[in-house]
Amino acid sequence: MEKVTDAAERYRITRNVTLVGAVLDIVLGIGKIVVGILGNSQALVADGIHSLSDLGTDFIVIFAAKHASREADENHPYGHGRIETAMTVALGIALIIVALGIAFQSLHHLFNKDYSIPTVETLYVAIVSIVTKEMIYHYTMYHAKKINSPLMIANAWHSRSDAISSIVVLIGIAGVMAGLPYLDAIAAIFVSAIVFKIGWKLSRKSVQELVDTSLDKQVVDNIRECIFSVSGVKDLHYLRTRSMGADALVDVHIQVAEDLSVSEGHQISEIVRAKIIDEVAEISDVMVHIDPEDDEEGIPENMKYPVREELLADLQEKWRKIVPNDIIIKTTIHYLSDGIRLELVLKIDSEALYSVCKQWSQKLEQISTNHPNIIEAKVYFNIS
């Protein structure tokens, strides 16, 4: 099945699928209530009310999908996917309430022996409801997986809970006709436990997403494999993942060689980012931080060292005593935990000056390493 990731297309599919379910919920709900009243079946009337309650969740799904599909903006830089997550929590709670309602009503009938004899028409309506709601479940679930929407998955299960309650009605009506009037209540209590479990699972998963719970271990392992497969990556740490509705985000620190240029380090990070997004279906965005060494233990020692302007201001005053200012054309500073490594490039006009510059380089290296934070200094020549 090809996944749909375009926000506008995801909303269109969600809206159309949910509207189909809403129309059927209206027809089934009204039909079950009318036939339940005329056919003397309290269970079928309650089931009709349950069907009409699905309309509320249908409207929640459409509302959430519309707003969750909006692009990121200044106030919501990560997009609006969490709207879908919050609404999924609401749907899960709705399932729990429905389950508790079924259980309470069934216990009431069981202990009060409030039994009635329904007509055969109620049996037929219950069968139609089971078949129809199960079809809605499969129809909704297919499209929910296609667009990777937890909200639609929750709504699909809500439809199945209606089918399950209709099975309870069917068993109850058949049981009453067979001379077992209490069977309806017992079966309803059993099914309410199933519906409760579904609601709890959906709510729990979405609440975990709201508190930024990490992705499944298998997905995280796949992300690690992608990162280590990129040439230039020595190690990784601070790998963090979280869900945002149908999408997932990754933050990671990758370690590269300490003497790489900024542009090469950036190139490696972009390759890592693209590879994860291409190979791990759930991931929509990746933030990669480049480290020259492992800084997982906390604030690195190099944070205590002077910044470039301060360091060079101190060194240039000493360098002027050895070479003219315009001879040093490039200064590269490597900030590492054990100290600063310095690289200088000197421009000389001819090879005849090489011996002189060699002497300059020795003095520059010696003066530079006298600085308390510099552990190594190297001088290179650019001969024109």
C-alpha positions as CSV (number, residue, x, y, z in Angstrom):
1,M,0.0,0.0,0.0
2,E,1.5,3.4,-1.0
3,K,1.5,5.9,1.8
4,V,-0.1,9.3,1.3
5,T,2.0,12.1,2.9
6,D,0.6,15.3,1.2
7,A,-1.3,17.3,3.9
8,A,-4.1,18.4,1.5
9,E,-4.6,14.9,0.2
10,R,-4.6,13.4,3.7
11,Y,-7.3,15.9,4.7
12,R,-9.4,15.1,1.6
13,I,-9.3,11.4,2.3
14,T,-10.1,11.8,6.0
15,R,-13.1,14.1,5.2
16,N,-14.6,11.9,2.5
17,V,-14.2,8.7,4.4
18,T,-15.6,10.2,7.6
19,L,-18.6,11.7,5.8
20,V,-19.5,8.3,4.4
21,G,-19.4,6.9,7.9
22,A,-21.5,9.8,9.2
23,V,-24.3,9.3,6.7
24,L,-24.5,5.6,7.6
25,D,-24.4,6.4,11.3
26,I,-27.5,8.7,10.9
27,V,-29.4,6.0,8.9
28,L,-28.5,3.2,11.3
29,G,-29.0,5.3,14.5
30,I,-32.5,6.5,13.5
31,G,-33.4,3.1,12.1
32,K,-32.4,1.2,15.3
33,I,-34.2,3.6,17.6
34,V,-37.4,3.5,15.6
35,V,-37.4,-0.3,15.2
36,G,-36.3,-0.8,18.8
37,I,-39.2,1.3,20.1
38,L,-41.8,-0.5,17.8
39,G,-40.2,-3.9,18.4
40,N,-40.0,-3.6,22.2
41,S,-36.2,-3.9,22.4
42,Q,-34.5,-1.6,24.9
43,A,-31.1,-3.0,23.8
44,L,-31.7,-1.9,20.2
45,V,-32.8,1.6,21.2
46,A,-29.6,1.9,23.3
47,D,-27.6,0.6,20.3
48,G,-29.3,3.3,18.1
49,I,-28.2,6.0,20.6
50,H,-24.7,4.5,20.4
51,S,-24.7,4.8,16.6
52,L,-25.9,8.4,16.8
53,S,-23.1,9.2,19.3
54,D,-20.6,8.2,16.5
55,L,-21.7,11.4,14.7
56,G,-20.0,13.4,17.4
57,T,-16.8,11.6,16.9
58,D,-17.1,11.9,13.1
59,F,-17.3,15.7,13.4
60,I,-14.3,15.7,15.8
61,V,-12.3,13.7,13.2
62,I,-13.1,16.2,10.4
63,F,-12.4,19.2,12.6
64,A,-9.1,17.8,13.8
65,A,-8.0,16.6,10.3
66,K,-8.7,20.0,8.8
67,H,-6.6,21.9,11.4
68,A,-3.9,19.2,11.7
69,S,-3.3,19.5,7.9
70,R,-2.3,23.2,8.1
71,E,1.3,24.0,7.3
72,A,3.7,25.2,10.1
73,D,3.5,28.9,10.9
74,E,5.2,31.3,13.2
75,N,3.2,30.3,16.3
76,H,3.3,26.5,15.4
77,P,6.8,25.9,13.9
78,Y,6.4,22.2,14.1
79,G,3.0,22.2,12.4
80,H,-0.4,21.3,13.8
81,G,-0.1,17.5,14.0
82,R,-0.7,17.5,17.7
83,I,-4.3,18.6,17.2
84,E,-4.9,15.1,15.7
85,T,-3.2,13.5,18.7
86,A,-5.3,15.5,21.2
87,M,-8.5,14.5,19.4
88,T,-7.4,10.9,19.3
89,V,-7.2,11.1,23.1
90,A,-10.8,12.4,23.1
91,L,-11.9,9.5,20.9
92,G,-10.3,7.0,23.2
93,I,-12.0,8.6,26.2
94,A,-15.3,8.4,24.3
95,L,-14.8,4.7,23.8
96,I,-14.2,4.2,27.5
97,I,-17.3,6.2,28.4
98,V,-19.3,4.0,25.9
99,A,-17.9,0.9,27.5
100,L,-18.8,2.0,31.0
101,G,-22.3,3.0,29.8
102,I,-22.9,-0.5,28.3
103,A,-21.6,-2.2,31.4
104,F,-23.7,0.0,33.8
105,Q,-26.9,-0.5,31.7
106,S,-26.3,-4.3,31.5
107,L,-25.7,-4.6,35.2
108,H,-28.9,-2.7,35.9
109,H,-31.0,-5.0,33.7
110,L,-29.2,-8.1,35.1
111,F,-29.8,-7.2,38.8
112,N,-33.3,-5.8,38.3
113,K,-34.4,-8.6,36.0
114,D,-35.8,-5.9,33.7
115,Y,-36.3,-8.2,30.7
116,S,-38.6,-7.7,27.7
117,I,-39.5,-9.8,24.6
118,P,-38.4,-8.2,21.4
119,T,-39.9,-8.9,17.9
120,V,-38.1,-10.7,15.1
121,E,-37.7,-7.4,13.2
122,T,-35.2,-6.2,15.8
123,L,-33.1,-9.3,15.1
124,Y,-32.9,-8.4,11.4
125,V,-32.0,-4.8,12.2
126,A,-29.2,-5.9,14.5
127,I,-27.8,-8.1,11.8
128,V,-27.8,-5.3,9.2
129,S,-26.1,-3.0,11.8
130,I,-23.3,-5.6,12.4
131,V,-22.6,-6.0,8.7
132,T,-22.8,-2.3,7.9
133,K,-20.6,-1.1,10.8
134,E,-18.0,-3.8,10.2
135,M,-17.8,-2.6,6.5
136,I,-17.4,0.9,7.8
137,Y,-14.6,-0.3,10.1
138,H,-12.6,-2.0,7.3
139,Y,-13.3,0.9,4.9
140,T,-12.0,3.5,7.4
141,M,-9.1,1.4,8.6
142,Y,-7.8,0.9,5.1
143,H,-7.6,4.6,4.4
144,A,-6.4,5.3,8.0
145,K,-3.3,3.1,7.3
146,K,-2.9,4.6,3.9
147,I,-2.5,8.1,5.4
148,N,-1.0,6.9,8.7
149,S,-3.6,8.6,10.8
150,P,-4.0,7.5,14.4
151,L,-7.2,9.7,14.6
152,M,-8.9,7.7,11.8
153,I,-7.7,4.4,13.3
154,A,-9.4,5.5,16.5
155,N,-12.6,6.3,14.6
156,A,-12.5,3.0,12.8
157,W,-12.4,1.2,16.2
158,H,-15.3,3.4,17.3
159,S,-17.3,2.0,14.4
160,R,-16.2,-1.5,15.3
161,S,-17.4,-0.9,18.9
162,D,-20.8,-0.2,17.5
163,A,-20.7,-3.4,15.5
164,I,-19.7,-5.2,18.7
165,S,-22.6,-3.7,20.6
166,S,-24.9,-4.8,17.8
167,I,-23.6,-8.3,18.3
168,V,-24.5,-8.0,21.9
169,V,-28.0,-6.9,20.9
170,L,-28.2,-9.9,18.5
171,I,-27.1,-12.3,21.2
172,G,-29.5,-10.8,23.6
173,I,-32.5,-10.9,21.3
174,A,-31.7,-14.5,20.3
175,G,-31.2,-15.4,23.9
176,V,-34.5,-14.0,25.0
177,M,-36.2,-15.8,22.1
178,A,-34.5,-19.0,23.2
179,G,-35.7,-18.6,26.8
180,L,-32.5,-17.1,28.3
181,P,-33.4,-13.5,29.0
182,Y,-30.3,-12.8,31.1
183,L,-27.9,-13.6,28.2
184,D,-28.1,-10.1,26.8
185,A,-26.7,-8.5,29.9
186,I,-23.9,-11.0,30.4
187,A,-22.7,-10.7,26.8
188,A,-22.9,-6.9,27.0
189,I,-20.7,-6.8,30.1
190,F,-18.1,-9.0,28.3
191,V,-18.1,-6.8,25.2
192,S,-17.9,-3.6,27.2
193,A,-14.6,-4.8,28.6
194,I,-13.3,-5.2,25.0
195,V,-14.4,-1.7,24.1
196,F,-12.9,-0.3,27.2
197,K,-9.5,-1.9,26.4
198,I,-9.6,-0.4,22.9
199,G,-10.3,3.1,24.3
200,W,-7.6,2.8,26.9
201,K,-5.0,1.7,24.4
202,L,-5.8,4.5,22.0
203,S,-5.8,7.1,24.8
204,R,-2.6,5.8,26.3
205,K,-0.7,5.8,23.1
206,S,-1.8,9.4,22.2
207,V,-1.0,10.7,25.7
208,Q,2.5,9.2,25.4
209,E,2.9,11.1,22.1
210,L,1.8,14.3,23.9
211,V,4.5,13.9,26.4
212,D,7.1,13.2,23.7
213,T,7.6,9.5,24.3
214,S,10.3,8.0,22.0
215,L,9.4,6.0,18.9
216,D,9.4,2.1,19.1
217,K,12.8,0.5,19.6
218,Q,12.8,-1.1,16.2
219,V,12.3,2.3,14.5
220,V,15.1,3.9,16.6
221,D,17.4,1.0,15.7
222,N,16.6,1.6,12.0
223,I,17.6,5.2,12.5
224,R,20.9,4.3,14.1
225,E,21.7,2.0,11.1
226,C,21.0,4.7,8.7
227,I,23.3,7.2,10.5
228,F,26.2,4.7,10.8
229,S,25.9,3.8,7.1
230,V,27.0,7.4,6.1
231,S,30.6,7.8,5.4
232,G,32.3,10.2,7.8
233,V,30.2,9.5,10.8
234,K,32.4,8.2,13.7
235,D,29.8,7.9,16.4
236,L,26.4,9.3,17.6
237,H,24.8,10.3,20.8
238,Y,21.8,12.3,22.1
239,L,19.5,10.4,19.6
240,R,16.0,11.6,20.5
241,T,12.7,10.9,18.7
242,R,9.1,11.9,19.1
243,S,5.8,11.7,17.2
244,M,3.8,14.6,15.8
245,G,0.5,13.2,14.7
246,A,1.1,11.1,11.6
247,D,4.8,12.3,11.4
248,A,7.8,11.8,13.6
249,L,10.9,14.0,14.3
250,V,14.5,13.1,15.1
251,D,17.2,15.1,16.9
252,V,20.7,13.6,17.0
253,H,24.4,14.5,17.6
254,I,26.8,12.9,15.2
255,Q,30.6,12.8,15.8
256,V,32.9,13.5,12.8
257,A,36.7,13.9,12.5
258,E,37.9,16.9,14.5
259,D,39.8,18.5,11.6
260,L,37.0,18.6,9.1
261,S,35.9,21.9,7.6
262,V,32.6,23.4,8.5
263,S,31.3,22.7,5.0
264,E,32.3,19.1,5.0
265,G,30.7,18.5,8.4
266,H,27.6,20.2,7.1
267,Q,27.6,18.0,4.0
268,I,27.7,14.9,6.2
269,S,24.9,16.1,8.3
270,E,22.7,16.8,5.2
271,I,23.4,13.3,3.9
272,V,22.4,11.8,7.3
273,R,19.2,13.9,7.3
274,A,18.2,12.9,3.8
275,K,19.0,9.2,4.3
276,I,16.8,8.9,7.5
277,I,13.9,10.6,5.8
278,D,14.2,8.5,2.7
279,E,14.6,5.1,4.5
280,V,12.4,5.4,7.6
281,A,8.8,6.0,6.6
282,E,7.6,7.6,9.8
283,I,10.2,10.4,9.9
284,S,9.4,13.8,8.4
285,D,12.2,15.9,9.7
286,V,15.6,15.5,11.2
287,M,17.8,17.9,13.2
288,V,21.5,16.9,13.0
289,H,24.1,18.5,15.3
290,I,27.8,18.1,14.4
291,D,30.4,17.3,17.1
292,P,34.1,16.9,16.7
293,E,34.2,14.7,19.8
294,D,31.9,13.1,22.3
295,D,30.1,15.7,24.5
296,E,27.5,13.4,25.9
297,E,28.8,13.7,29.5
298,G,27.6,17.3,29.8
299,I,29.1,20.8,29.1
300,P,32.3,20.2,27.2
301,E,35.6,21.6,28.5
302,N,36.1,23.7,25.4
303,M,33.2,26.0,26.5
304,K,35.7,27.4,29.0
305,Y,38.1,28.6,26.3
306,P,38.2,32.1,24.9
307,V,36.3,32.8,21.6
308,R,38.2,33.5,18.4
309,E,38.2,37.3,18.8
310,E,39.6,37.1,22.4
311,L,42.2,34.5,21.5
312,L,43.5,36.2,18.4
313,A,43.6,39.6,20.1
314,D,45.9,38.1,22.7
315,L,48.1,36.1,20.1
316,Q,48.4,38.8,17.4
317,E,50.1,41.1,19.8
318,K,52.8,38.5,20.2
319,W,52.9,37.5,16.6
320,R,53.6,41.1,15.4
321,K,57.0,40.9,17.1
322,I,57.9,38.0,14.7
323,V,56.1,38.6,11.4
324,P,54.2,41.3,9.6
325,N,50.4,41.2,10.1
326,D,49.7,40.6,6.4
327,I,51.8,37.4,6.2
328,I,49.3,35.4,8.2
329,I,46.4,34.9,5.7
330,K,44.4,32.2,7.5
331,T,43.9,31.1,11.1
332,T,42.0,27.9,11.9
333,I,41.1,27.1,15.5
334,H,40.0,23.6,16.7
335,Y,38.2,23.7,20.0
336,L,38.6,20.3,21.7
337,S,38.1,19.1,25.2
338,D,41.8,18.7,26.0
339,G,42.7,22.1,24.6
340,I,43.0,24.3,21.5
341,R,44.8,23.2,18.3
342,L,45.8,26.1,16.1
343,E,46.7,26.2,12.4
344,L,48.3,29.2,10.7
345,V,48.9,29.7,7.0
346,L,51.7,32.1,6.0
347,K,51.9,33.7,2.5
348,I,55.4,34.1,1.1
349,D,56.4,35.6,-2.3
350,S,59.2,33.2,-3.4
351,E,60.9,30.0,-2.4
352,A,64.0,32.1,-1.5
353,L,62.2,33.2,1.6
354,Y,61.4,29.7,2.7
355,S,64.3,29.4,5.2
356,V,63.3,32.7,6.8
357,C,59.6,31.6,7.0
358,K,60.7,28.3,8.6
359,Q,62.3,30.2,11.4
360,W,59.1,32.3,11.7
361,S,57.0,29.2,11.9
362,Q,59.1,27.7,14.8
363,K,58.8,30.9,16.8
364,L,55.1,31.3,16.1
365,E,54.4,27.7,17.2
366,Q,56.5,28.2,20.3
367,I,54.8,31.5,21.3
368,S,51.3,30.2,20.5
369,T,51.7,27.0,22.6
370,N,52.8,29.2,25.5
371,H,49.1,30.3,25.7
372,P,47.5,28.3,28.6
373,N,44.7,26.9,26.4
374,I,46.6,26.0,23.3
375,I,48.2,22.5,23.2
376,E,49.3,22.4,19.6
377,A,50.2,25.0,16.9
378,K,51.1,24.2,13.3
379,V,52.2,26.7,10.6
380,Y,51.9,26.1,6.9
381,F,53.1,28.1,3.9
382,N,51.4,29.4,0.8
383,I,54.1,30.1,-1.8
384,S,53.1,32.3,-4.7
